[in-house]
Amino acid sequence: MIHKMIGGIDGIYIFIDNLLVNDFSVDNFNPKTISKNVEIFVHIFQIKNQDKIQEMVPLKFQQFGHYLFGDMSDENSLVFPDSMADNIKERVHFFRNLTVRLASKFPKVTIKFHHVTRANESSVSSGYNDKSKAVFDMLEKDTFTPLTLEHDIIGNNTLYSLAEKTIPKSGSLIFNNMVDCKN
């Protein structure tokens, strides 16, 4: 589900009360099924396949923030770049409409920006940290609703750790809807 786009976002996942959203049709979404103080958690990924932490990544998150939090008064005026993947556009529209539909439920919104890199997490420069702090402070001030913004770096140490994880063998797994892998 990783898609390349200019603007810097490679993937976006939305959870409502810890359930991953798979249907992004706002028309199919019934806000009456959601309780007050609903939790919406959005994970946004920027993936860099380099051995150096790129200081431009926080600026990519800043650019993308406009699409998530920009002027909500006219959803039809939102113009995406042609280079943006269709599934990213779909999720942004869903998120924007979801927050409007759930306003009376006082949603607790958390958006976590993940910078994934082959570099080691410990090689973060002070310039990167300064840019990140400035960008995320500005994004929090410019949002349409109270929310929590988080940012992390997933570097080679974490990626190696994830690679060592094993999948429990309690049932069959289906890959690509074609290969059935039994226990």
SVG drawing of the C-alpha trace seen along z (x, -y; Angstrom):
<svg xmlns="http://www.w3.org/2000/svg" viewBox="-27 -29 52 55">
<polyline fill="none" stroke="black" stroke-width="0.4" points="0.0,0.0 3.0,-2.3 2.6,-4.8 5.1,-7.4 4.0,-11.0 5.6,-14.4 4.8,-16.2 6.4,-13.5 3.7,-11.2 4.1,-7.5 1.3,-6.1 -1.6,-7.1 -3.6,-4.8 -6.7,-5.9 -8.0,-4.2 -11.3,-5.0 -11.4,-3.7 -8.5,-1.3 -10.1,0.1 -8.3,-0.3 -10.6,-2.1 -10.8,-0.1 -13.9,-1.7 -13.2,-5.4 -16.6,-6.2 -17.9,-9.0 -21.4,-8.3 -21.2,-4.8 -20.0,-6.1 -22.8,-6.4 -21.7,-8.9 -24.6,-7.6 -22.6,-4.4 -19.7,-6.3 -19.6,-7.2 -18.7,-10.6 -15.0,-11.3 -14.2,-8.9 -10.5,-8.5 -9.2,-9.0 -5.6,-8.1 -3.9,-8.9 -0.5,-7.4 1.3,-9.2 4.5,-7.7 7.4,-9.4 9.9,-6.7 13.5,-7.5 15.7,-4.7 18.9,-6.5 21.6,-6.1 21.3,-9.7 18.5,-11.5 17.1,-14.0 16.4,-17.4 13.8,-18.2 11.4,-15.5 9.7,-17.8 9.1,-20.3 7.4,-17.6 5.1,-16.9 4.4,-20.7 3.4,-20.8 1.1,-17.8 -0.5,-19.4 -2.3,-21.9 -4.3,-19.0 -5.3,-17.6 -6.0,-20.9 -6.5,-23.5 -9.6,-25.6 -12.5,-23.4 -15.2,-25.9 -15.3,-24.6 -14.2,-21.0 -14.6,-21.3 -11.9,-24.0 -9.2,-21.6 -6.9,-20.9 -4.4,-18.1 -1.3,-17.9 -1.6,-15.5 1.4,-13.6 -0.5,-12.6 -1.5,-9.0 -5.3,-8.5 -5.4,-6.4 -3.7,-9.3 -6.3,-11.8 -9.1,-9.4 -7.9,-9.1 -7.4,-12.9 -10.9,-13.5 -12.2,-10.9 -10.3,-12.3 -11.5,-15.9 -15.1,-14.8 -14.9,-12.5 -13.8,-15.3 -16.6,-17.5 -19.2,-14.7 -17.9,-13.8 -17.6,-17.3 -20.5,-16.8 -18.8,-13.7 -15.8,-15.8 -13.3,-13.5 -9.8,-13.1 -7.6,-13.3 -4.0,-12.2 -1.8,-12.4 1.5,-10.7 4.0,-11.5 6.5,-8.7 9.9,-9.3 11.1,-5.9 14.8,-5.7 17.7,-3.3 19.8,-5.7 20.3,-5.1 17.9,-7.0 20.8,-8.3 22.2,-10.2 19.6,-12.9 21.2,-16.4 20.2,-19.4 19.1,-21.1 16.6,-18.3 15.3,-18.5 15.0,-22.3 13.1,-22.1 10.9,-19.4 10.0,-21.3 9.2,-24.5 7.2,-22.6 5.0,-20.7 4.5,-23.8 3.3,-25.7 1.0,-22.8 -0.6,-22.6 -1.4,-26.3 -2.9,-26.1 -5.2,-23.2 -9.0,-23.3 -9.7,-21.3 -7.8,-20.5 -5.5,-17.6 -2.3,-16.0 0.6,-15.9 3.4,-13.4 6.5,-12.7 9.0,-9.9 11.9,-8.5 11.9,-4.8 15.5,-4.0 17.6,-1.0 17.6,0.2 13.8,0.3 13.6,1.8 16.0,4.6 13.9,5.2 10.7,5.4 12.4,7.9 13.2,10.2 9.5,10.4 7.7,13.6 4.1,14.1 2.2,16.4 1.2,19.6 -2.4,19.8 -4.2,20.4 -3.5,19.9 -2.2,16.8 -3.2,15.7 -0.7,13.7 -1.8,11.7 -5.1,13.6 -3.5,16.4 -1.1,18.4 -2.6,20.2 0.1,20.8 -0.8,23.4 0.7,23.7"/>
</svg>
